[in-house]
Amino acid sequence: MDLTPIDRVVFDAGRLLAEYPPRWRHSNKELVYQIASSSGFPTEGQVVYARWPMQELPERVPPPSPFSVCAGLFAYAESKEPTVVDWHLNFSDPQLFVAYGSSLLAQDELQVAEHPILGSIREALLSRGMAATTLDQEGNPTAVTITGVQRRCVINTLPNPAAGCPNGLYGNAFARATEEQVRAVTRPLSPPTISNILAMAAPAGGHGEYSREEMLSVLTTAYTGFRAARAESHRLTQGGARTVIHTGFWGCGAFGGNRRLMTILQSLAGDLAAVEIVFWAFDDAGTALALDARHWFEQVRKRDSTVNSLLDRFLEEKFRWGEPDGN
């Protein structure tokens, strides 16, 4: 795994938080942070940030890697096997964690609220004049990996009538929530769990049928991120690690991506990068869609063994962009 990052910074978590505290711009985010800090458990350990250059796609498709689908939202349970390294995708904006302190609570902002040191990383990078982005100046993907991140709290954004949140607090609903509602759905973790974060931005702004170039852009972005995570997994374990990527309908919310196509392209990227995929599909309908998309891809790849031929086959399906969900 001979990959060299564009940037690598090793932070002491306690010092990072003290010198670059997160900047919350909404009272509900500040309240979540207070709850996350209420256990008194120290912010400690080593956090390693790295930003990676775009990787060139292989020509041929290797044997398939494991791919499983789970209903529900991300589970952050840490593997008990020392040779397994779990990564949780951040459905990033091109500007890394750009809206973390705002009233928004989509997947990106939710992850930062539960892992507040991620906000400190953005503040530290900006203060140092470093690029806090998941794209380079030419628009090429530059995935970001962050290891050793404390998850300090859990926010239950699902519909919860017992907590006074019958429609849940995901997305824009979070900004309208009362203090009592926020307190009812947020609990501190003591001790915190540790997460490894992979941030990459899906292409946005498309409409109509996907072009071959758009599909190639998605695939290259995912492959770059998955390869970077695999390289960092090997660094953490001194080689021989199983890299497990926890993802979902990446780019299919505010960016309006096609759920079926984004599942297929991540499947292909996982095979190309030789990483395992755990796909969190939210509900029964999402689970059925993801399983069907993976099955279709497995059948297609039996006949098409190169990346170019697979992209041509995907193009024949005339996948169409969806509409942004407003979150």
Buried (B, 14 or more C-beta within 10 A) or exposed (E): EEBEBEBBBEBBBEEBBEEBBBEBEBEBBBBBBBBBBBBEBEBBBEBBBBBBBBBEBEEEBEEBBEBEBBBEBBEBEEEEEEEBBBBBBBBBBBBBBBBBBBBBBBBBBBBBBBBBBBBBBBBBBEEEEBBBBBBBEEEEBBBBBBBBBBBBBBBBBBEBEEBEBEEBBBBBBBBEBEEEBBBBBBBBBEEBBBBBBBBBBBBBEBEEEBEEEBBBBBBBBBBBBBBBBBBBBBBBBEEEBBBBBBBBBBBBBBBBBBBBBBBBBBBBBBBBBBBBBBBBBBEEEBBEBBBEBBEBBEEBBEEBEEBEBBBEBBBEBEBEBBEBEEB
